[in-house]
Amino acid sequence: MESRKNPLPTVDIIIELKGGGIVLIERRNPPYGWALPGGFVDWGESLEDAARREAREETSLDVRLVCQLHAYSDPERDPRFHTVTVVFVAEADGTPAARDDAKAIGVFTEDNLPGRMAFDHADILKDYFRWKREGFGVFRIGDGG
């Protein structure tokens, strides 16, 4: 039987705080930089459950998933592995706290995003802010990842 390699499924979560801004974490492990909370989907876990778990593990926030924004599949998006991520938009109340793989945590707006972003998260956030302005019609085949 031929051995196959498949991309690894991941989730990323854009957490909108009710008081304004989105939550980003500064990664404790390589690749370094600021990132959306997220991670790998565990065996037997749905994408939605993985998103809620990763959000809680990295930010201490219990989130309410609002929608799936988009899937990103560029084989170069993660320098460690070929991953495919499904990005969720979520809402949360409370004060985020850095946990698990997060070295630091911050709340940002489109106008004050950190300069050094990990993975393709700067592109994902560009798509997110464009979607917030223009709606779901902004995603067409060939756009994004």
C-alpha positions as CSV (number, residue, x, y, z in Angstrom):
1,M,0.0,0.0,0.0
2,E,1.3,3.4,-1.0
3,S,2.1,5.8,1.9
4,R,0.2,9.1,1.6
5,K,0.8,12.4,3.2
6,N,-2.1,14.7,3.9
7,P,-2.4,18.2,5.1
8,L,-3.0,18.6,8.8
9,P,-6.3,20.2,9.8
10,T,-6.2,23.3,12.0
11,V,-8.5,26.1,13.2
12,D,-7.9,29.7,13.9
13,I,-10.2,32.0,15.8
14,I,-10.8,35.7,15.4
15,I,-12.2,36.6,18.8
16,E,-14.2,39.8,18.9
17,L,-14.4,41.2,22.4
18,K,-17.7,42.8,23.2
19,G,-15.9,45.9,24.4
20,G,-14.1,46.3,21.1
21,G,-11.0,44.8,19.4
22,I,-9.8,41.3,18.6
23,V,-7.6,39.0,20.6
24,L,-4.1,38.0,19.3
25,I,-1.5,36.0,21.1
26,E,2.3,36.3,20.9
27,R,3.6,32.8,20.3
28,R,5.9,31.1,22.8
29,N,7.2,28.6,20.3
30,P,8.4,28.8,16.7
31,P,7.3,30.2,14.4
32,Y,7.5,33.3,16.6
33,G,5.3,36.4,16.2
34,W,1.7,37.5,16.9
35,A,-1.0,35.1,15.8
36,L,-4.7,34.3,16.0
37,P,-5.5,31.8,18.7
38,G,-5.7,28.4,17.2
39,G,-4.2,25.0,16.7
40,F,-4.5,21.5,15.5
41,V,-7.8,19.6,15.4
42,D,-7.6,16.5,17.7
43,W,-8.7,13.0,16.5
44,G,-12.5,12.7,17.0
45,E,-13.0,16.4,17.4
46,S,-15.2,18.6,15.2
47,L,-13.8,21.9,13.8
48,E,-16.2,23.8,16.0
49,D,-15.1,22.0,19.2
50,A,-11.5,22.4,18.3
51,A,-12.0,26.2,17.8
52,R,-13.7,26.5,21.2
53,R,-11.0,24.4,22.9
54,E,-8.1,26.3,21.4
55,A,-9.6,29.7,22.2
56,R,-10.1,28.6,25.9
57,E,-6.6,27.0,26.1
58,E,-4.8,30.0,24.7
59,T,-6.9,33.0,25.9
60,S,-8.9,31.6,28.9
61,L,-12.0,32.9,27.1
62,D,-15.2,30.9,26.5
63,V,-16.2,31.9,23.0
64,R,-19.5,31.8,21.0
65,L,-18.8,30.9,17.4
66,V,-20.5,33.3,15.0
67,C,-19.5,31.9,11.6
68,Q,-16.8,30.3,9.5
69,L,-14.9,33.1,7.7
70,H,-12.9,31.1,5.2
71,A,-10.5,28.2,4.7
72,Y,-6.8,28.8,3.9
73,S,-4.8,26.0,2.2
74,D,-1.6,27.5,0.8
75,P,1.0,24.7,1.4
76,E,3.5,27.4,2.5
77,R,1.2,29.0,5.1
78,D,2.9,27.2,7.9
79,P,6.7,26.7,7.7
80,R,6.6,23.5,9.7
81,F,3.9,21.5,8.0
82,H,1.4,21.6,5.2
83,T,-1.8,22.7,7.1
84,V,-5.3,23.6,6.1
85,T,-7.0,26.0,8.5
86,V,-10.7,26.9,8.9
87,V,-11.0,30.4,10.4
88,F,-13.9,31.1,12.7
89,V,-15.2,34.4,13.9
90,A,-16.3,34.3,17.6
91,E,-17.5,36.6,20.3
92,A,-16.4,36.7,23.9
93,D,-16.9,38.7,27.1
94,G,-14.2,39.1,29.7
95,T,-10.5,39.8,29.9
96,P,-8.2,37.5,28.0
97,A,-5.2,35.9,29.7
98,A,-2.2,34.3,28.0
99,R,-2.2,30.5,28.6
100,D,-0.8,27.4,27.0
101,D,1.3,28.3,23.9
102,A,0.8,32.0,24.4
103,K,3.7,34.1,25.7
104,A,1.7,37.3,25.7
105,I,-1.8,38.4,24.7
106,G,-3.2,41.6,23.4
107,V,-6.4,43.3,22.1
108,F,-6.0,45.0,18.8
109,T,-7.9,46.9,16.1
110,E,-7.3,47.2,12.4
111,D,-5.4,50.4,13.2
112,N,-2.9,49.0,15.7
113,L,-2.1,45.5,14.6
114,P,1.4,44.2,15.7
115,G,4.1,44.3,13.0
116,R,5.4,40.7,13.2
117,M,2.6,38.2,12.5
118,A,3.1,34.5,12.3
119,F,1.9,32.2,9.5
120,D,-0.4,33.9,7.0
121,H,-2.4,35.6,9.8
122,A,-1.7,39.2,8.5
123,D,-3.5,38.1,5.2
124,I,-6.3,36.4,7.1
125,L,-6.8,39.6,9.1
126,K,-6.8,41.7,5.9
127,D,-9.6,39.4,4.7
128,Y,-11.5,39.7,8.0
129,F,-11.5,43.5,8.1
130,R,-12.5,43.6,4.4
131,W,-15.3,41.2,5.2
132,K,-16.4,43.4,8.2
133,R,-16.7,46.3,5.7
134,E,-18.1,44.5,2.7
135,G,-19.8,41.2,3.8
136,F,-19.4,37.6,2.7
137,G,-19.5,38.5,-1.0
138,V,-15.8,39.4,-0.8
139,F,-14.7,35.8,-1.0
140,R,-14.5,34.4,-4.5
141,I,-12.7,31.4,-5.9
142,G,-9.0,32.5,-6.3
143,D,-9.2,35.0,-3.4
144,G,-7.3,34.3,-0.2
145,G,-5.8,30.9,0.6
